[in-house]
Amino acid sequence: MSRHSALPSPSGPPSKIAIPRLERRRDPPAQAGVSSKQRVSRACLSCRARKIKCNGLLPRCSNCYENASPCVYASSRKDRLKTCVP
C-alpha cells in the first residue's frame, strides 16, 4: 500500500496562475533643454563594421583616432547599400 494519498484529478481546464510583472525602471525626467544622452545621427563605416559606439566627430571619430584608422562616413543609405552589394 502507498503512503501517499492520491490527489484529485482536476476537472476542466487548468486554472491560470497570476505571474507578477516587473516594473520598468523610469529615469527621472531630464531638465528642460538638456539631453541626458546624445544620439549620433550616423556612425562612420569603421564603427559600423566593428559594431561599436561612434561619437560622430569630424574629421575623425574618437575610435578611428585611437586606432589610427581612416574615418569615412557614408553620405546616404544608398551609398552604404552600394558598398555592401558585391
N, C-alpha and C positions, 0 to 999 in steps of 0.2 A: 504494500500500500504506500502511496505517496504522501509525504508530509505536507506538501504544498496544496493549497486549495485551488481549484480551477477558477479562473477569472471568468466572469460572464462575458460572452461574446457581444460586441457592440451591435446594436440593431440599427440599421440605416447607415448613412454616410458618416465618416468620421467628423467630429466637431473641429472647428478651426481654433487654433491657438493664437492669441494675440502676441505678436512679437514687437517689443518696444523699438521705436525708431530712434536713431541717433540724431541729435540736433546739430544742424550745421553751424559751425562757428562763424559768427558775424564780426567782422572787423569794425572798429569804431569809425564813424564817418570822417573822411578827410576834411581838413579845413578848406574853406572856400578859396578857390583859385590855386590850391596847392595839390599836386598829384602825388600820391604815395609811390606809385610805380609809373615809370615812363616806358611806353611801348615803342619800339623802333619799327617804323613802317616797312623797312626792308633790311634784310641781312645780306652781307657780302656772300659771294659764292663759296668762299673758303669755309666760312662759318656754317653755311647751309650744308656743305658736304660733310663736315665734321659733326654736325648736329649739336652745335654749341651756341650759347647766347652771344649775339653780336650787339655791340653798343652803337653801331652805325656812324662812327666818327669818320670824317673825311679829312684828308685823302686816304687815311689808313685807320682801320678799327684797332682797338687795343690788342685783340688776339693776333691779328696779322702783324702788328708792330712787334709784339713779343716773340713771335715765331719767325720773323724776317721773311714772311711770305707775301706774295702780291695780293693786294686787296682790290678785288674787282666787284662792282655792283652791276647786276643786270638792269637794263633800262626799262624793261617791261616784262610782263608774263610771257608774251610771245617770244621774246628773245631767250628766255630761260627754256622754253619748250624746244626751241631750235637747237640749243646746245645739248639737250638730253636725247634727242632722237638721232640714231646712227645714220 
